[in-house]
Amino acid sequence: MVTKEKQAEQTDKWYDIAYPASAYTFPQEALIHRVRFDKDYMNVELTDGRLLSLPLWWIPTLHNAAPEEREKYEISQDRKMIIWDPDKCSINDEVRIDDYLAPRPTNAE
């Protein structure tokens, strides 16, 4: 039980805010700038400076492909997808960047 005396001792602390919300940068849209691969990840650099690293095992077609085949991608004109054309390589797939940035509903709902 909190007495009136204890309640008087408990006061809210207020701190000065060094920067207003308008000073922060908030991403408006995710657009692909560059794609790089290492042994375990596809690293997608976005035009706003973010770097998204996707484990290759999340994308079986890339995980099971030869490293040189992974490099034969194209970035879509709207800069939202990475596309592998089966006429140009052994991979037939596309990765939509928004699929990896937005939360996905679960089956439990």
N, C-alpha and C positions, 0 to 999 in steps of 0.2 A: 504494500500500500504506500502510495506517495503522499507525504504530508505537504501542507501548504508551504512549509519552510523549504523542503526539498524541491518543490515545484518552482519556487522563486529562484533557486540556485540554477535550475536548468533553463538556460536561455538559448535561443537559436543564435548560431554564429553566422554572420554574413561576411562574405569575402568580396573584395573588389574583383571585377571581371576585367582581365587585361585587354581582351579584344572583343568587340561586338560580333554577333553572329554574321553580320555582313562582311567581316574580314576573312571568313573561312571560305574555302573552295569546296563546293559540293558538286559531284559529277552530275551532269545533265543527261548524258547519253553515252552508252558504251559503243565505241567504234574501234575496230581492229586497225592497229598501225603496223605491227610486225609480228611474225610468228617464228619461234626458234624451238628446236628440239634438243633435249639431252637424253641420256640413257633411259631415264624414268619419267620424264615430264614433257608435255607440250607447254611452252611458255608463251603466253599471248600478251603482248604489250598493247595497251589501249591508247588512243590518241590523247586521253586526259592524264596520262602518266601512270595509271595503275598497271600492275603486272599480275596476270592471272596464270597460275601454274596448275595445270590439270594432270593428274597421274595418268599415264598412258593406259594402265589397266582398266580405267573407267571407260575406255573406248576400244573395244576388242579389235576392231579392224586396224587401228593404228598400232596397238600393242603387239599384234602378230605380224605386222608388216616389216619389211626390211627398212633400216634407217634411210637409205637413199630414196625409197619409195615415199616415205613420209614427207620428204622435202618437195615433192611434186604437187604442191597444193596451189590453189588460187584463192585470193580474197575476193568475195563478191563485190559488186559495184556499190552496194549500200554499206559495205564494210562491216556487216553483221554476221557473215558466215565464212567459214573456211571450207573449201570444196576440193575434193579429189575426183578428177574426171577419169572414169575407167578406160577411156580411149587413150589416155596419156600415161597411166600408171596402173599398178595392180590393185589399187584401192578404189572402192566405190563407196564414198561416204561424204557426209557434210556435217560440220559442227556449227550449231547456232550459238553464238556467244551468250545471248540472253538466257538460254537454258541453264547456263552455269552461274549466272548472277542472281537470278530470281529464285525465291523459295518455291519448292515443289510441294503440292499437297500430298499427304500421306494416305494410304489406303484405309487407315483406321478411322478417318473422318466420315 
